[in-house]
Amino acid sequence: MGSYTGEDYTKTLESISAQTSPIFRPAGEEDLARIRELALPTQTRTVEQVIGEMNDIYSFRARVGHPRFLTAIPSVATPASWLGDILASAFNAFSGVWLGGPGIATIELELIAWLAAQIGLPASAGGIFVSGGSVANLTAMTAARDQRLKQDDRGKGIIYFSDETHFCVPKALRILGFFDHQMRKIPSDKKFSMDVAKLEEAIVADKSQGLVPFLIVANCGTTNTGAIDPMDEIADLAQEHNMWLHVDGAYGASVALSGQYRSLVAGLRRADSVAWDAHKWLFQTFGCAITLVRDRKHLAESFTLSGDYLQDTVSGEDQPNLFNYGIELTRPARHMRLWFSLRVLGADTIAQMIDHGFLVAAAAEAKLATLEHWKITSPARLSTITFRFCPEGMDEDTADQLNGIISRDALEQNIAMIQTTQVHGQTSLRVCSINPLTTVACMEQIIEQLHVIACKSALEL
Ligand SMILES: Cc1ncc(COP(=O)(O)O)c(C=O)c1O
């Protein structure tokens, strides 16, 4: 196995175009007016003309695969993923029922079993590919509700998650019929991980009020700082109170496939269910995520329903109709792009690509430590680090404003797309470095360029 370097990727067409193009191209009023004209059906036009229009429309965008796009959780689709996605769209197989494509359904089941094994779930585990982390969380928490809460108790059910949890979790809980007053936001500790003592206190207090704690959602990689909740301790507590442990691993579950860091996420093996985005750190095109459950029958128990018009679709334990595992009936073969990528690149290369993200975040931290006036507001964790420029004597509000300016100017100068966030109430710059195209040298250069902007802007404030 050759060792992975960012150089491998700079050879691809994507990288060539990414390096020479703007990270973000905003659309002005005139552009939008022109695009509005293109929106509606018209007399026929040639394919070439419409491709031209499509290029125009798409030219205004954030290039999420650009090596200097470091905001959100970048989606860095490998060329293998694009090709797998394009081919899957071309075949356009109906993946809701076994008969729609026994071959692709077999691959989905096998891939799910392999992914579940990687995070240490038992052979009973199962799951389904879905469109994203939000839907993966929703799907898993539906099973949690149905397994651990009697229908008569729905009004009394209580769910616990930390104040660092992604908003898609409470959103999914609302969709599932829970009210905000049934959700407990447990404070995080200084390292942004759920405070388990406070969690326990809250569960005990709710039980004493006759409420029914049934679900804990733990984070495996928070969006803001890359924190991992203490999954083993939380699992012990869940077990003690007969509660379901769901883990939002949309970002961090991929670390289970890393070469060097997989032990960080060993606690995933304790989960009753896991949400995992392949369109984040598994380098897939958008619309590819996974819901895993410890026992696949738990998904089937929540989602199995059918109609007379489907009576001819065979189904059985070994040949399931996958619409019985999730929300969608008509569904594309979302998993085939991941399968394609794993077959082309191999798991070892993916492991090295994941490890690279850790390396680059650590390099950013090391570089910042050599420069004056930078404060690390959350250290490099997974591939995420947050920091802020705050010269001595500058008041907090001015520093907040200054860091917003640094973010804005860095984008205007095409240095990097790095947006701000709040960390312990301070406006901070947040970098997520999962892109294998972002080399250590590139990251160090970006930090130096931010420093120049910061020093200049501080003088002008
Ligand atoms: C930790 C975490 N959970 C859930 C989500 C939602 O995933 P998606 O955007 O794929 O719906 C995100 C997205 O950024 C995330 O970072």
The ligand as an ORCA input file, in Angstrom:
! r2SCAN-3c Opt
* xyz 0 1
  C     -23.204     16.618     13.642
  C     -24.196     16.807     12.537
  N     -25.386     16.193     12.608
  C     -26.306     16.319     11.638
  C     -26.080     17.109     10.546
  C     -27.143     17.242      9.495
  O     -26.760     16.497      8.384
  P     -27.329     16.818      6.936
  O     -26.927     18.223      6.638
  O     -26.660     15.804      6.078
  O     -28.808     16.655      6.984
  C     -24.863     17.773     10.420
  C     -24.607     18.638      9.248
  O     -23.750     19.471      9.215
  C     -23.898     17.616     11.435
  O     -22.711     18.233     11.367
*
